Amino acid sequence: MSTTESDVLAAAESLGEALADTQAESTESEFEPLLEQCNEEISNTTGVEYGEVCETSSDCC
């Protein structure tokens, strides 16, 4: 794994932990917009549309 890949995985893990902490401390109506904003920014940065990769009925996510 390259340094870049390691950095990306570390950043994703850190974001996941921060989102889990925020979800535990928030109501659903507070958390949902934040999660949607994160997904949108990830899609904008990576060029991968989250909704196209993981459908709601899929077990992948």
C-alpha positions in Angstrom: 0.0 0.0 0.0 1.4 3.4 -0.9 1.7 6.3 1.4 -1.2 8.0 -0.3 -3.4 5.0 0.1 -2.5 4.8 3.8 -3.2 8.5 4.2 -6.6 8.1 2.6 -7.5 5.1 4.7 -6.4 6.9 7.9 -8.4 9.9 7.0 -11.5 7.8 6.2 -11.1 6.0 9.5 -10.8 9.2 11.4 -13.9 10.6 9.6 -15.8 7.5 10.4 -14.9 7.7 14.1 -15.9 11.4 14.2 -19.2 10.7 12.5 -20.0 7.8 15.0 -19.2 10.1 17.9 -21.4 12.9 16.5 -24.2 10.4 15.7 -24.2 9.2 19.4 -24.5 12.8 20.6 -27.1 14.1 18.0 -30.7 13.6 17.1 -31.4 12.0 13.8 -32.6 15.3 12.4 -29.3 16.9 13.4 -27.2 14.1 12.1 -28.7 13.3 8.7 -27.8 16.6 7.1 -24.2 16.3 8.3 -24.0 12.8 6.9 -25.4 13.9 3.6 -22.9 16.8 3.5 -20.0 14.4 4.2 -21.2 12.0 1.5 -21.6 14.9 -1.0 -18.1 16.2 -0.3 -16.6 12.7 -0.5 -18.3 12.3 -3.9 -17.0 15.7 -5.1 -13.5 14.9 -4.0 -13.3 11.3 -5.3 -15.6 11.5 -8.3 -17.4 8.4 -7.0 -21.1 8.9 -6.4 -22.0 7.1 -3.2 -25.5 6.3 -4.3 -24.3 4.6 -7.4 -21.8 2.4 -5.5 -24.1 1.3 -2.6 -27.7 1.0 -3.2 -30.1 1.2 -0.2 -31.0 -2.5 -0.7 -27.4 -3.6 -0.9 -25.4 -5.2 1.9 -22.2 -3.6 0.8 -22.5 -0.5 3.0 
